[in-house]
Amino acid sequence: MTETLDNPTGTALLPPLQLGPITVKTPVVLAPMAGITNTAFRRLCREYGGGLYVNEMVTARALVERRPESLRIIKHEPDEVPRSVQLYSVDPVTTGHAVRMLVEEDRADHIDLNFGCPVPKVTRKGGGSALPWKIRLFESIVATAVREASHADIPVTVKMRKGIDEDHLTFIEAGRVARDSGVAAVALHGRTARQHYSGQADWDAIKHLRDSLPDLPVLGNGDIWSAEDAVRMIEQTGVDGVVVGRGCQGRPWLFGDLQAAFEGRDDRYQPGVEMVCRTLMHHAQLLIPYFDGDERKAMQDIRKHVAWYFKGYPVGSALRTQLVTVESLQQLQDLLGELDQSLGYPGQAAEGPRGRAGSAKKVHLPEDWLASQELNADQQEMIQAAEVDISGG
């Protein structure tokens, strides 16, 4: 169900986002999330609203080596246009090979480079949110990707964080280097690697980057849990679009809310239990072809979405336990049938933060990583061997 709020303006909030030859009419980007943003979830989101829908992060080396899971990750459905791939790499040479493969085999229309991932298995290899500290390495990777992608007029964007911690901020310098290297846009998650997903996103930092790059589209990411949050971010920062991650977990209809807000409409989805059950069931059905018909794998995957879908809804603990151990589509349907389908939207209890926020964490880095912004000989050697298979995050 949807609700129409008072005083609709009918005026578009922002113009379309232009990324090279690609026009994103609704300037909203689905952030890549490991184990979440596969073809099934992307289709679900696309059914509600417009935007740019990015797949899970794939590593350059695993892609070049054609590892089956990496090839699965970059698959897109025939009607999924533009095809957006997020690439992770710590080595310019491997980056070049991976982008060339995507170009020559016509596997992508847009490439996003991951410099935002804060997880230890990424940062301890100098990757993700640790990498922009080594600014010349960062520049080399970005410039190589842009050069190789330019052969097919494929736009390259960069997603990054503020820096490693408050004493090692990199976002302004990295943003300028990315712009000068020819990227089509940069997206900033307003947290440091140390913050992980804790605390509050720094929208002032996003505004600072927006003001520092007047000649390049800048997108904001962090703490967008509703369409109203997106509107506030745009008003406070002046960004050209927003990137949505954890806010859409269990709420694919958020993209419908966002499209309405960006078009100047005030109607919002406020789903009752019946709509939540129907959407969860549809999600589970879409996962089966993604896993090549393996229903059990699809059910194992849907389990993690249950708590997100039913956040704030009156679902008893016994039934929740059964739902997160579901083994078959029929069992899922039967369990959902036990819920009172007439129950309406629970209000604020279903809103706000979702996913794990956790607390600030020590950032795991290569030895002496912070001693200089340039690579030493040992770090150079480590980087060349660090392209591990961590596709999907």
MARDREN-81845 format. One record per residue: residue in one letter; x, y, z of N, C-alpha, C in turn. Coordinates in pm, whole numbers, padded with zeros to 5 digits, always signed. Atoms other than C-alpha are relative to their C-alpha. Last residue first. Layout:
% residues N
aXYZXYZXYZ...
% end
This chain:
% residues 393
g-00029-00074-00123+03319-00857-00051+00067-00085+00104g+00120-00006-00082+03143-01036-00337+00024+00070+00131s+00117-00050+00071+03470-01133-00497-00123-00009+00090i+00095-00045-00101+03744-01191-00242-00123+00060-00068d+00136+00023+00045+03981-01396-00454-00097+00037+00112v+00060+00125-00047+04317-01244-00369-00144-00011-00049e+00130+00009+00067+04492-00980-00575-00068-00132+00037a+00113-00012-00091+04764-00929-00316-00137-00014-00064a+00045+00137-00034+05071-01058-00496-00132+00000+00075q+00001+00080+00121+05156-00736-00682-00050-00143+00025i+00112-00041+00085+05055-00533-00378-00011-00091-00122m+00122+00054-00059+05297-00723-00152-00121+00028-00088e-00002+00146+00024+05591-00650-00381-00127-00065+00053q+00015+00018+00144+05507-00280-00385-00005-00148-00034q+00142-00019+00029+05460-00287-00008-00029-00019-00149d+00072+00116-00051+05806-00436+00039-00149+00010-00032a-00029+00118+00083+05965-00178-00190-00078-00122+00046n-00141+00040-00009+05796+00121-00024+00017-00131-00078l-00031+00140-00027+05467+00257-00156+00149-00019+00019e-00061+00072+00112+05411+00631-00129+00027-00144+00042q+00104+00018+00101+05167+00797+00110+00054-00067-00126s-00015-00087+00116+05416+00738+00389-00115-00024-00096a-00126-00074-00014+05436+00582+00735+00019+00100-00113l+00026-00142-00025+05069+00486+00723+00126+00085+00010w+00083-00059+00105+05122+00149+00555-00016+00151+00018d-00051-00135+00031+05411+00054+00783-00082+00073-00106e-00104-00055-00089+05302-00313+00775+00050+00135-00052p-00134+00057+00020+04988-00373+00571+00102+00071+00090l-00075-00055+00112+04665-00248+00731+00131-00074-00021h-00113+00090+00027+04394-00383+00959+00069+00044-00129v-00014+00027+00143+04174-00092+01065+00125-00084-00021k-00137-00020+00047+04086-00116+01433+00007-00035-00148k-00091+00114-00005+03713-00107+01470+00141+00042-00041a-00125-00033+00067+03443+00149+01547+00098-00115+00019s-00074-00108-00064+03124-00020+01660+00126+00029-00081g-00124+00035-00071+02859-00240+01507+00063+00121+00066a-00081-00123-00009+02609-00094+01260+00133-00032+00068r-00089-00011-00117+02460-00424+01150+00080+00129-00004g-00134+00054+00023+02171-00402+00906+00085+00025+00124r+00009+00145+00008+01879-00168+00952+00138-00052-00039p-00116+00083+00033+01852+00195+01053-00030-00148-00002g-00130-00026-00062+01517+00373+01051+00107-00101-00037e-00087-00098+00065+01166+00253+00972+00138+00003+00064a-00053+00062+00122+00957-00053+01057+00100+00089-00071a-00075+00121-00037+00900+00056+01419+00063-00067-00121q-00141-00030-00021+00803+00401+01290+00084-00122+00033g-00048-00135-00028+00472+00278+01155+00150+00007+00023p-00019-00026-00144+00345-00078+01195+00056+00137+00033y-00133-00056-00018+00196-00101+00840+00021+00040+00147g-00049-00111+00079-00118-00308+00843+00142+00040+00032l-00072-00098-00083-00215-00650+00969+00063+00107-00089s+00077-00125-00007-00467-00820+00738+00070+00108+00081q-00025-00083+00118-00224-01094+00633-00074+00134+00005d+00127-00069+00023-00222-01244+00983+00022+00101-00113l+00011-00139-00046+00085-01465+00957-00136+00058-00032e+00042-00002-00140+00060-01843+00927-00016+00140+00055g+00145+00011-00008+00066-01818+00547-00053-00001+00143l+00052-00136+00019+00425-01695+00569-00152+00000+00010l-00031-00078-00120+00515-02034+00716-00054+00143-00011d+00085+00048-00109+00337-02225+00439+00022+00084+00127q+00138-00044+00026+00498-02017+00165-00093-00039+00115l+00004-00144-00019+00843-02067+00314-00142+00052-00018q-00005-00024-00145+00784-02441+00346-00007+00150+00029q+00131+00035-00055+00677-02452-00018-00006+00024+00149l+00093-00108+00036+00988-02263-00126-00138-00029+00059s+00063+00010+00131+01209-02510+00058-00096+00115-00022e-00072+00089+00091+01457-02535+00345-00058-00005-00141v+00085+00056+00105+01359-02257+00587+00083-00079-00102t-00056+00134+00023+01591-02209+00885-00075-00070-00114v-00144-00012+00027+01546-01834+00916+00070-00136-00008l-00024-00068+00126+01169-01868+00876+00149+00008-00034q+00030+00092+00110+01142-02127+01152+00031+00064-00136t-00101+00106-00003+01321-01902+01399-00023-00099-00114r-00123-00058+00056+01101-01608+01298+00110-00107-00007l+00018-00002+00144+00795-01827+01363+00124+00059-00068a+00001+00140+00047+00912-01909+01715-00011-00004-00153s-00136+00054+00005+01008-01546+01783+00005-00142-00053g-00048+00064-00123+00665-01411+01694+00136-00065-00018v-00027+00140+00035+00616-01182+01395+00064-00065+00123p+00028+00095-00109+00453-00852+01482+00012-00145-00043y+00128+00068+00020+00627-00625+01227-00021-00106+00109g+00113-00079-00050+00896-00377+01331-00135-00067-00014k-00038-00096-00105+01169-00532+01114-00123+00084+00038f+00100-00005-00107+00994-00805+00915+00040+00090+00117y+00137-00016+00051+01176-00763+00584-00100+00024+00114w+00012-00133+00062+01513-00705+00750-00142+00024-00049a+00004-00100-00108+01480-01005+00983-00016+00140-00056v+00125+00008-00077+01390-01232+00689-00009+00110+00106h+00085-00116+00028+01669-01120+00453-00123+00007+00092k-00059-00120-00060+01936-01352+00596-00086+00124-00020r+00010-00002-00147+01715-01654+00531+00050+00130+00060i+00111-00087-00041+01676-01573+00160-00007+00013+00152d-00029-00141+00024+02023-01711+00081-00111+00091+00054q-00107-00039-00092+01972-02051+00240+00031+00148-00013m+00061-00014-00133+01640-02072+00056+00105+00038+00105a+00082-00121+00001+01809-02002-00278-00062+00023+00137k-00092-00114-00008+02074-02262-00204-00077+00132+00006r-00052-00003-00137+01798-02515-00132+00098+00116+00019e+00097-00060-00093+01614-02428-00451+00055+00010+00141d-00023+00065-00130+01913-02494-00676-00087+00067+00106g+00105+00094-00032+01770-02391-01015+00016-00071+00133d+00010+00106+00102+02087-02227-01143-00099-00109+00038f-00082+00112-00045+02143-02025-00824-00019-00123-00090y-00134-00055-00023+02014-01709-00992+00096-00111+00042p-00078-00001+00125+01725-01916-01126+00139+00059+00017i-00018+00137+00050+01619-01993-00767+00072-00001-00134l-00132+00053-00034+01681-01643-00628+00025-00138-00060l-00100-00054+00093+01384-01493-00813+00139-00056+00027q+00020+00061+00132+01144-01722-00625+00105+00047-00100a-00047+00139-00009+01287-01614-00288-00013-00071-00136h-00146-00003-00011+01244-01247-00379+00056-00142+00001h-00048-00032+00135+00884-01308-00489+00152+00000-00003m+00020+00122+00079+00813-01476-00154+00052+00021-00143l-00099+00098-00046+00965-01183+00035-00010-00128-00082t-00130-00044+00051+00759-00941-00174+00110-00098+00039r+00000+00018+00145+00432-01128-00114+00137+00036-00059c-00005+00144+00028+00502-01158+00258+00009-00025-00150v-00133+00046-00039+00581-00786+00287+00016-00148-00032m-00095-00044+00102+00270-00697+00087+00142-00046+00033e+00028+00072+00125+00043-00909+00310+00102+00039-00107v-00060+00134-00003+00206-00781+00630-00020-00073-00133g+00049+00087-00106+00122-00419+00552+00064-00138-00013p+00054+00135+00020+00335-00201+00335-00051-00067+00127q+00012+00034-00142+00372+00176+00375-00063-00140+00006y+00046+00134-00034+00499+00277+00034-00003-00017+00151r-00100+00091-00057+00529+00651-00011-00063-00137+00024d+00052+00132-00032+00341+00915-00210+00114-00093+00041d-00009+00035-00141+00488+01264-00176-00056-00137+00034r+00124+00057-00052+00567+01342-00538+00020-00044+00144g+00080-00102-00067+00839+01582-00653-00134-00050+00050e+00092-00057+00098+00990+01347-00911-00092+00105+00062f-00081-00070+00099+01289+01283-00685-00087+00061-00110a-00057-00122-00059+01054+01202-00398+00078+00081-00103a+00109-00094-00025+00851+00957-00608+00055+00132+00054q+00041-00054+00129+01168+00791-00737-00113+00102+00018l-00102-00093+00047+01298+00760-00383-00039+00061-00135d+00008-00123-00080+00977+00605-00252+00097+00105-00052g+00124-00065+00042+00976+00353-00537-00019+00131+00075f-00032-00063+00128+01342+00279-00463-00125+00061-00064l-00063-00130-00026+01248+00222-00098+00032+00071-00132w+00092-00108+00038+01016-00053-00230+00056+00138+00033p-00027-00037+00140+01316-00288-00211-00091+00112-00047r+00090-00108+00040+01276-00277+00168+00028+00041-00144g+00136+00034-00042+01428-00587+00329-00101+00105-00040q+00003+00141-00037+01769-00424+00293-00138-00034+00058c+00097+00075+00083+01701-00092+00122-00004-00148+00035g+00136-00049-00014+01858+00129+00391-00103-00077-00080r+00075+00078-00099+02173-00087+00401-00146+00042+00013g-00047+00133-00034+02305+00062+00078-00094-00069+00096v+00075+00064-00108+02170+00369-00101+00050-00142+00021v-00031+00143+00005+02387+00601-00309-00063-00065+00122v-00026+00072-00124+02250+00950-00366+00029-00147-00028g+00075+00124-00012+02253+01200-00651+00039-00070+00129d+00071+00022+00126+02401+01528-00770-00083-00128+00000v-00046+00110+00084+02507+01637-00422-00090-00017-00122g-00004-00039+00140+02418+01981-00286+00045-00109-00095t-00132+00020+00061+02516+01886+00067+00010+00049-00143q-00112-00038-00086+02236+01989+00302+00134+00000-00071e+00014-00138-00044+01945+01993+00055+00122+00047+00080i-00015-00087+00117+02059+01675-00117-00006+00147+00041m-00140+00003+00042+02111+01498+00213+00023+00095-00117r-00080-00081-00094+01771+01614+00338+00146+00003-00041v+00031-00141+00026+01597+01481+00026+00084+00090+00090a-00065-00035+00127+01772+01147+00065-00022+00146-00033d-00143-00013-00027+01670+01128+00431+00075+00042-00126e-00017-00130-00066+01309+01199+00330+00147+00023+00037a-00005-00103+00104+01326+00911+00084+00022+00137+00061s+00131-00034+00056+01410+00686+00376+00018+00101-00111w+00093+00105-00039+01702+00512+00548-00139+00023-00058i+00124-00027+00074+01978+00716+00388-00093-00118+00026d+00116-00033-00084+02244+00699+00658-00120+00048-00080g-00009+00013-00145+02552+00707+00431-00125+00049+00071n+00036+00132-00052+02625+00778+00067+00015+00002+00152g-00012+00018-00144+02645+01102-00130-00053-00133+00047l+00112+00072-00059+02712+01136-00502+00026-00021+00148v-00035+00059-00129+02940+01393-00666-00126-00061+00059p+00110+00049-00083+02911+01486-01035+00054-00068+00126l+00017+00146+00006+03226+01667-01153-00120-00040+00084d+00009+00042+00139+03307+02032-01237-00019-00151-00016p+00116-00061+00066+03236+02184-00896-00023-00048-00143l+00000+00054+00137+03471+01938-00726-00120+00056-00078s-00138+00005+00049+03569+02100-00394+00009-00048-00145d-00049-00136+00024+03214+02208-00309+00139+00002-00062r+00084-00060+00105+03081+01852-00352+00053+00139-00036l-00044+00058+00126+03376+01719-00148-00080+00059-00116h-00135-00050+00026+03300+01959+00136+00052-00054-00134k+00015-00136+00051+02929+01875+00116+00136+00060-00037i+00055+00016+00135+03013+01505+00155-00019+00137-00064a-00112+00041+00085+03236+01591+00451-00048-00017-00145d-00081-00120+00023+02947+01784+00607+00120-00031-00089w+00051-00065+00120+02729+01474+00556+00075+00130-00029d-00039-00141+00000+02944+01286+00804-00046+00066-00130a-00071-00042+00120+02769+00951+00847+00021+00151+00001q+00082-00072+00096+02672+00881+01206+00085+00039-00120g+00012-00144-00011+02822+00623+01435-00089+00060-00108s+00045-00052-00127+02910+00273+01324-00017+00152-00006y+00136-00051+00024+02928+00128+00974-00058+00061+00127h+00073+00112+00058+03308+00078+00962-00141+00048-00034q+00139-00001-00045+03411+00375+01175-00077-00123-00046r+00003+00036-00142+03778+00290+01125-00143-00005+00053a-00011+00146-00010+03735+00289+00747-00010-00043+00146t-00135+00051+00020+03615+00647+00772-00002-00152+00005r-00062+00063-00117+03253+00750+00724+00144-00035-00035g-00048-00094-00100+03067+00982+00488+00047-00063+00129h+00065+00047-00122+03045+00734+00202+00059+00083+00114l-00066-00001-00130+03157+00940-00095-00092-00054+00107a+00097+00016-00108+03064+00877-00457+00076-00008+00132v-00052+00063-00121+03273+01009-00745-00113-00008+00103a+00059-00045-00127+03158+01078-01098+00076-00065+00114a+00128-00065+00031+03251+01032-01468-00068+00054+00125v+00119+00073-00041+03617+00954-01401-00125+00081-00030g+00106+00015+00099+03880+01123-01617-00122-00079+00043s-00025+00123+00074+04208+01095-01427-00113-00032-00097d-00104-00027+00099+04183+01460-01321+00034-00122-00084r+00051-00092+00102+03852+01383-01152+00102+00023-00111a+00096+00076+00081+03996+01080-00973-00057+00088-00112v-00078+00089+00085+04295+01286-00855-00092-00080-00092r-00062-00082+00105+04063+01558-00728+00082-00085-00096g+00103-00049+00089+03846+01308-00540+00058+00082-00114a+00038+00110+00088+04150+01133-00397-00107+00045-00099e-00109+00024+00093+04285+01463-00259-00037-00110-00100i-00012-00117+00086+03950+01554-00106+00110-00022-00106f+00108-00013+00098+03870+01206+00024+00013+00121-00093t-00051+00001+00138+04203+01118+00183-00101+00048-00103l+00110-00024+00093+04167+01161+00557+00055+00015-00141h-00049+00037+00134+04439+01006+00773-00116+00008-00100d-00137-00053+00016+04400+01151+01122+00058-00029-00139e+00006-00146+00003+04021+01108+01121+00138+00064-00014d+00055-00049-00127+04062+00744+01022+00005+00152-00006i-00023+00114-00089+04138+00547+00705-00054+00030+00140g-00140+00033-00019+03984+00803+00475+00012-00119+00092k-00073-00122-00037+03657+00979+00398+00150-00024+00010r+00033-00052-00133+03528+00673+00216+00082+00126+00029m-00104-00004-00102+03533+00583-00152-00057+00046+00134k+00068-00007-00129+03328+00496-00458+00105-00012+00109v-00076+00042-00117+03485+00579-00795-00088+00013+00124t+00022-00080-00120+03315+00601-01133+00080-00059+00115v-00056+00057-00123+03414+00481-01478-00030+00095+00115p-00038-00089-00110+03210+00559-01789+00049-00078+00122i+00063+00045-00124+03222+00314-02082+00043+00093+00114d+00075-00112-00055+03300+00483-02414-00079-00041+00124a+00141+00028+00031+03405+00147-02561-00090+00110+00057h+00005+00062+00132+03778+00222-02587-00144-00033-00043s+00029-00102+00101+03735+00461-02292-00010-00058-00141a+00145-00009+00019+03711+00165-02054-00036+00097-00112e+00049+00123+00063+04082+00086-02096-00150+00008-00029r-00059+00015+00133+04192+00444-02030-00057-00123-00071v+00062-00099+00089+03950+00497-01739+00052-00018-00143a+00138+00041+00024+04062+00175-01570-00069+00094-00099t-00003+00120+00085+04429+00262-01611-00141-00045-00035a-00035-00042+00136+04375+00615-01477+00002-00119-00097v+00113-00073+00059+04191+00482-01171+00029+00037-00145i+00111+00094+00019+04455+00220-01089-00116+00070-00071s-00036+00094+00105+04745+00460-01143-00114-00097-00031e+00005-00069+00129+04587+00739-00940+00026-00097-00115f+00141-00030+00029+04523+00509-00645-00013+00064-00139l+00056+00129+00036+04881+00385-00659-00147+00017-00038r-00049+00028+00135+04997+00747-00665-00050-00136-00049i+00068-00080+00100+04770+00831-00368+00047-00026-00143k-00113+00008+00093+04873+00554-00134-00044+00066-00130w-00113-00057-00075+04618+00670+00122+00127-00004-00085p-00023-00140+00039+04356+00596-00147+00112+00070+00079l-00084-00027+00117+04415+00221-00083+00020+00148-00035a-00140-00025-00035+04298+00164+00272+00079+00057-00117s-00013-00133-00059+03926+00207+00192+00142+00031+00046g+00120-00066-00051+03934-00090-00043+00030+00138+00055g+00108-00029+00091+04275-00253-00078-00114+00076+00063g-00017-00134+00056+04606-00247+00106-00113+00042-00091k-00074+00014+00125+04606-00623+00161+00022+00136-00068r-00133+00050-00039+04508-00574+00526+00086-00029-00122t-00093-00107-00038+04229-00350+00396+00139-00053+00037v-00028-00091+00111+04046-00625+00204+00108+00101+00040k-00065+00081+00104+04050-00916+00451+00032+00083-00124p-00142+00030-00020+03991-00659+00728+00065-00078-00114v-00017+00128-00070+03658-00523+00597+00148-00041+00003p-00081-00010-00122+03646-00149+00523+00035-00133+00065c+00023+00118-00085+03530-00150+00155+00091+00005+00123g+00075-00030-00121+03536+00205+00018-00014-00116+00097f-00102-00048-00093+03784+00217-00267-00067+00033+00133n+00023+00004-00144+03573+00008-00503+00124+00046+00077l-00119+00050-00069+03590+00112-00867-00019+00010+00150d-00025-00073-00124+03260+00144-01054+00120-00064+00067i-00092+00066-00095+03232+00033-01415+00022+00092+00118h-00052-00093-00101+02940+00120-01645+00087-00080+00096d+00023-00133+00056+02804-00042-01962+00056+00108+00092a+00037-00110-00089+02938-00389-01881-00024+00127-00079r+00063+00047-00123+02998-00737-02026-00047+00112+00093d+00127-00072-00012+03078-00653-02387-00079-00048+00121e+00105+00101-00001+03350-00919-02419-00139+00061+00020e-00008+00082+00122+03613-00667-02527-00110-00103-00008v+00022-00076+00123+03512-00409-02267-00008-00091-00122l+00138-00048-00004+03474-00635-01964-00036+00073-00129m+00088+00116+00017+03797-00814-02057-00147+00044-00004r-00009+00037+00141+03981-00483-02102-00092-00119-00029v+00083-00095+00074+03854-00374-01760+00001-00033-00149a+00140+00024-00032+03994-00691-01603-00092+00094-00078h+00043+00126+00062+04331-00671-01779-00150-00023+00022g+00006-00016+00145+04374-00305-01689-00049-00124-00069t+00115-00085+00030+04288-00365-01325-00018+00014-00150t+00115+00090-00007+04539-00650-01315-00129+00077-00029v-00011+00092+00114+04809-00410-01434-00121-00093-00004p+00039-00062+00127+04700-00132-01197+00002-00097-00118d-00111+00001+00094+04717-00355-00885-00044+00057-00135v-00108-00076-00064+04503-00319-00575+00118+00015-00095s-00137+00038+00036+04177-00423-00739+00098+00081+00082y-00098-00022-00107+03804-00424-00679+00136-00044-00049l-00127+00071+00007+03553-00384-00961+00089+00039+00117q-00097-00061-00091+03187-00286-00940+00123-00089+00010v-00091+00095-00066+02990-00376-01251+00091+00077+00095s-00098-00068-00085+02687-00187-01387+00080-00103+00080r-00064+00107-00079+02483-00310-01680+00116+00061+00077p-00135+00043+00035+02274-00016-01799+00051-00110+00092v-00078-00101+00071+02031-00167-01869-00008+00130+00079e-00069-00081-00101+01901-00486-01710+00096+00096-00069d+00064-00132-00005+01650-00620-01964+00067+00094+00101p+00008-00065+00131+01867-00917-02063-00057+00141+00003e+00116+00047+00075+01951-01002-01700-00011+00078-00130h+00113-00091-00003+02303-00928-01583-00114-00061-00080k+00110+00029+00092+02588-01160-01492-00111+00103+00017i+00012-00106+00101+02885-00997-01318-00110-00027-00103i+00025-00131-00059+02845-01202-00999-00022+00107-00107r+00141-00006-00042+02814-01533-01185-00034+00141+00050l+00079-00013+00123+03145-01470-01362-00149+00003+00031s-00019-00137+00048+03304-01407-01023-00079+00024-00129e+00082-00089-00083+03155-01727-00884+00012+00145-00045p+00145+00012+00022+03289-01930-01177-00084+00098+00082r+00051+00087-00107+03648-01803-01161-00153+00002-00005r+00130+00057+00034+03732-01653-01496-00050-00099+00105e-00020+00145-00005+04100-01592-01415-00130-00077-00025v-00092+00034+00109+04054-01233-01531+00023-00151-00006l+00070-00019+00126+03752-01201-01304+00086-00043-00119a+00095+00110+00012+03926-01350-01003-00078+00008-00131r-00072+00124+00030+04215-01111-01061-00096-00117-00020a-00058-00001+00135+03998-00802-01091+00067-00133-00032t-00142-00032+00004+03790-00876-00785+00056-00015-00140v-00073+00113+00056+03412-00854-00806+00148+00039-00007m-00140-00023+00035+03197-00629-00588+00066-00127-00054e-00095+00019-00109+02829-00718-00596+00143+00025-00049n-00011+00137-00053+02622-00574-00878+00096-00006+00119v-00135+00053+00011+02528-00209-00925+00007-00140+00061y-00006+00115-00090+02176-00085-00993+00130-00076-00022l-00113+00078+00050+02151+00265-01138+00025-00111+00100g-00131-00026-00059+01814+00426-01076+00107-00081-00071g-00113-00015+00089+01445+00381-01139+00129+00028+00076g-00040-00135+00038+01177+00246-00910+00124+00002-00086y+00062-00108-00077+00976-00045-00775+00037+00139-00049e+00145+00007+00019+01043-00327-01022-00072+00114+00073r+00034-00066+00126+01407-00219-01033-00151-00001-00026c-00009-00146-00018+01444-00307-00665-00044+00073-00126l+00104-00039-00095+01318-00663-00718-00001+00152+00018r+00127+00001+00073+01535-00702-01026-00112+00048+00091r+00001-00117+00090+01841-00592-00829-00131+00006-00078f+00032-00120-00078+01756-00839-00553-00004+00124-00088a+00134+00012-00058+01738-01132-00794-00038+00127+00075t+00101-00032+00101+02039-01025-01004-00142-00005+00058n-00005+00090+00115+02265-01017-00698-00114+00034-00096t+00041-00064+00126+02286-00716-00469+00024-00089-00122i+00131-00064+00004+02279-00895-00133-00039+00040-00142g+00105+00096-00033+02565-01141-00078-00140+00057-00006a-00036+00141+00011+02818-00860-00069-00115-00090+00043m-00007+00062-00133+02656-00521-00107+00022-00149-00016p-00034+00143-00001+02707-00296-00411+00008-00051+00144a-00139+00032-00035+02533+00037-00353+00024-00150-00008l-00002+00110-00097+02206+00091-00539+00145-00036+00026v-00085+00115+00028+02243+00429-00709-00015-00104+00111v-00013+00086-00117+01982+00704-00723+00081-00122-00041p-00141+00003-00043+01979+00991-00973+00022-00071+00134t+00013-00018-00145+01638+00900-01123+00139-00014+00060k+00110-00095-00017+01682+00958-01496-00027+00029+00147v+00073+00065-00108+02025+00796-01506-00111+00096+00041t+00087-00092-00073+02156+00909-01844-00079-00079+00103i+00112+00057-00076+02449+00703-01971-00076+00111+00072p+00117+00014+00089+02675+00841-02248-00125-00050+00073g-00041+00022+00138+02929+00972-01994-00124-00009-00087l-00128+00070-00014+02761+00943-01656+00047-00035-00140q-00066+00035+00127+02478+01199-01659+00136-00061+00027l-00145+00013-00019+02252+01206-01354+00062-00046-00131p-00060+00133+00017+01901+01326-01435+00151+00005+00020p-00001+00044+00140+01802+01668-01296+00056-00142-00009l-00131-00012+00066+01727+01692-00925-00015-00033-00147l-00098-00040-00101+01421+01739-00704+00136+00026-00061a-00110+00095-00014+01170+01733-00988+00105+00054+00095t-00123-00052+00062+00872+01961-00920+00114-00098+00024g+00000+00029+00142+00528+01810-00859+00124+00048-00073t-00047-00115+00077+00514+01989-00527-00006-00024-00149p-00094+00042+00105+00300+01743-00330+00039+00121-00085n-00076-00102+00073+00147+01924-00031+00100-00054-00102d+00055-00130+00037+00028+01646+00198+00098+00082-00084l-00017-00102-00101+00148+01287+00196-00054+00133-00050t-00032-00128+00062+00011+01016-00028+00005+00106+00108e+00067-00114-00063+00033+00675+00133+00041+00125-00074t-00074-00126-00002+00111+00358-00051-00081+00105+00071m+00084-00118+00000+00000+00000+00000+00088+00123+00000
% end
